């Protein structure tokens, strides 16, 4: 049996929808921007690191691009560079969910986010 893969620890795992409706294949600029900003903010490594990955369609094609943040189970919509910056500052660095762009959070009933 071979050794299991090893990855560095991280605090948040972010999946950004890169489905055709949210971010077409030829334009991955928002994902690139997210990764660039995480690096600039020192969130690539260490105990507060944010692991960012692209996802195929997340099945919510309205008000995209969509981002899911785990372990919090927070689903953000209407993403653009400004909102990505807000998520990095308020959620990842300060621990506060950016409520006005959340449309679902695990464990909460719809309409109460």
Buried (B, 14 or more C-beta within 10 A) or exposed (E): EEEEEEEEEBBBBBBBBBBEEBBEEEEBEBBEBBBEBBEEBEBBEEEBBBBBEBBEBBEBEEEBBBBBBEEBEBBBBBBEEEBBBBBBBBBBBEEEBBEEBBBBBEEEEEEEB
